[in-house]
Amino acid sequence: MTFTIANTLADVLVALAAGARPIAGGTDLVVGARQGKDSLPETLIAIDRVGELRTIEAADDHTRIGSGVTHSMLVSDPLIVEQFTAIADAAALVGSPATRNVGTIGGNVMNGSPAMDTGAPLVVLGAEAELSTTAGSRRVSLDELWVSPGRTSAQTDELCTALVLPNPPDGAGSAYVRLEYRRAMEIAVVGAAAAVTLDGDVITAVRIALTAVAPTILELADLSGLSGRAVDESFFAAVASAASEQAAPISDLRASDRYRRHTIGVMARRATEAAVRRAQGEVIDVPVNRALGVGAAS
Amino acid sequence: MAITDLPEFIRADGPDKVTGSGRYTADMTLTGQLVAKFKYAEVSHARITNLDVSAARAIPGVFAVLTADDVPDLRYTPVIADRTLFARDVVRFEGEVVAAVAAISAAIAEQAIDAIVFEYEALPIVTDLEAAVADGSTLVHPDLDSYVITGDTPHEGNVATHSSIEMGDAEAAMASADVVISSRYVADASHAAPIEPRAIIAQWEGDKVTIWTSTQVPYDARDGVCETLQLPSNKVRIIVPHLGGGFGGKCGFHFEAHIAALAKAAKRPVKLVFSRWEEFVAPDRRREGMIIDVTTGVMHDGTIVARTGALLLDNGAYSADATFFPQAAAMHVAGPYKIPNIKIDSRLVYTNHQPSGSVRAPTAPQGCWAVESHTDEVAAAISMDPLDFRRKNIVHTGAIGPVGQTYDEIGLDQCLELATKSAGWGNELPDGEALGIAVGWWPSFAASAGAFAKMHGDGKVQLITGANECGTGSVMTLRMIAADELGLDQTDIELVYQDTAAAPVGPGATGSQTLLNHGRAVETASRQIADQLKELAAVHLEANADDIVLSGGMASVAGTPTVSVPIVELAAEAAEGDLLLGSASAPVHDSPELFGSTCLGDQDFASWLAPQFSCHVARVRVDKDTGVARVLQVHTAHDSGTIINPVAAHGQIEGGVLMGIGQALTEGTQYGEDGRQQNAGLLEYKLQTIADAPSIHTQFVEIFTPNAGPKGAKGLAEAPNVATAGAISNAVARATGVRVRQMPMTAERVWDALTTSAREDDS
């Protein structure tokens, strides 16, 4: 096995073209190999020291998060916390401080787990993945990228170099909430992200995506009926029932499908409530899980 | 006591452990060392039809492959000899060792494991406790009657042993009660889950073997090796490097003999290091699953007049040390209450699960959780406050307990008052929050323990003790005791420990008895040296030896501290003459007498030496939409006699509370239809983390307890693990209005109870 540390993106892309596999924090790859899931690739190219991948850049209409940005960086970045708050909510919950210090958003996205915490926030905030090769770059929607648990549509020589997000309009707010049984070293039982835009008390846009209730991150469909509605109890109730109805959860060691179907409604409602409050200008500390209620336990 | 009031000193092994300079067994490497791997059954119950290791033996780099044919043909384990080192004919649980390999590398050892031909015919599995004791059940040990079984151990079918506690006439008293309440509680199995998976290295020199192993009980490990490999005790040396936790999981004899046998066959040192999966499935130490049926008869004025109970405990496939569990569990279901008429039957049931064994306060968290939950149900039935109901019924000084033991001075009533006051019992709380109370108890254990002490010419002391440090605090408290006897600073004392060739026999770290028994031996051995120092000082100071006081490194005449001589001078003098040596054996305590009770299958667990008492009050918040419960505060009060080392005592309570929260809410083994563990890993077996820790407020009711440990101390290591789950259960019930009858009380189970209750309200 060979392990090469790259210093530039160009070196990484050349190595990938030659058949190497990328490694950043290794929090999925190495742990998976040790658990006997998949053995480590023969040729590894370490991308964690490539500075070009570790920046967050704001442009007029969009923000570009480098794929090598760690969860810790996301949680402490003022722009992410203010404008893309749901991502910060999610990043703050991942694993332990050690995991957050080395685990990256690009690794999270390309690992393609339906239980990934940053996935649903990226979806509701309209992120696209930038995939690069020596020949150039393309952007794909996350819906197109995630095929099935652990599988993406990216080619083997493509590196996810960034997540690109449109800058949210005025009156927007977002949040991510998950159900967890303990407060560290946890994986989402179910989770929900919401992004809303308000015009006064009226919802002008709403997107909701769910964690760990389908083979990939699931964005709720048919929410157009919720736009134009006032923020009231019936709006939140509609969100909760849409989430419970559209979820396709499984039963496993962590929860039954029945319990997941119920609690995803609770999480979707809480995420939406927090997103609305943020859109109204209220500051709710990151992560929402700690700032509010017990099920997403304070 | 505020933490700032605690004496300032560090654990002797602390810097090593924190900086990484300390060595655990897995860190060691011996020249020529081979890697050991086990072939496990990985099936819950089967008859072996073909076991062929010839292909594995033929692989280059494989030095030894052993099966049952390669070790003495005998059954072991205390009380019920039902176990063999390697599976013979039948495998009875997934973690049973079928064969062992020693090879030059881990990869070759794996290859050899894969090359072992292991064919079997599956047998019906026994996993349900009630089905296991029903007529016609498949038997886990059809030949049980032919095994060597000692003590009062009534056994039949799948019942390994049947014990009871009985006093008065429970049936008649129940019939006379104003109100009778019956409850059923079910506890899942759980694990000790020490952070260090076990590791063992064995090396032979001639006919002697040295085994480095992560055990809590080096002498039990030695005795197990001697018994199974038929070796004399002076040919087997057990050394324990630093231990990364045990919690009971590393009590008992485990795999030391397998590795010693491999090393002998391979003619090389052999090392075993468990994976996390192995640590979950292979040892015969997990906390037993339990079904608890309990009925209490009570008068309208709150007096308990009778209690009956029927308990089934999951023994797993082999008995390990679990034969005392039924009687222990019965004592916890009786609880520390004045109950004049009682009959609790308790059966230890063979299944095709991993064997159960002593995990920190075996049977107590489940028994206490069930009976304290039940106690709140009884109090509610007569509209009495749970605190007042306990005030009326708990045992106090001079009271007669549920098996006819009369208690000397004890402090349970103070514990109840202190913990409830600290928690603010009766104060209004926000919606979704509530307090829950539980009281618990735990015995102190009589056992032989010895110690040697020697003072060198420079005044420094070595204590040679059989005590083990897996969190017991022996590295602190034994030094404190010796320093106190000798008038020295703790830093003048070093421990030589965890080596059977050096120290006199002792129980090791088991049964909360490091201080109780090892402590007494250390105290006496140190006192012998102190007496010798006083004799020497008497000559120097022209005084009577009885008037010499040792303090601050000086020997002085009582009342005249200026007339003194440094202890180091006396030590130097002794080094040229009669050496300063102490050796002591702590006498084994007598058990208290019982009056008026009769116990079937008595396993010496009805009479309790120096019982420890506790009250825990948990403040819990429940998210009713999801069922997630979070413990916000735990207020504890403990009567463990005199507290010698407050640092260690608070540490024991805090660790015990955290372990108790895990058992209460998130830690439970999940079994598949095939009887195998499904969550044998730290992602799906949910230990509590430090981020989950509540604030913990502890008070000690310090009562000098005669016939106990040094300075009137009782044990404390297991007691904090007893009452936490019961307190949480009662808080959850008060916060939600529903009872969760299965432990762990997971979020989904709480939610299920809430939705079931809502459905019943609707219909």
Interface residues (C-beta under 8 A of the other chain):
Chain A: Q35 L179 E180 Y181 R182 R183 A184 M185 I187 L253 R254 A255 S256 Y259 H262 T263 V266 G293 V294 G295 A296 A297 S298
Chain B: G432 R621 V622 D623 D625 T626 G627 V628 A629 R630 L665 T666 Q670 Q678 N679 G681 L682 L683 E684 K686 L687 Q688 T689 I690 A691 D692 T746 A747 E748 W751 D752
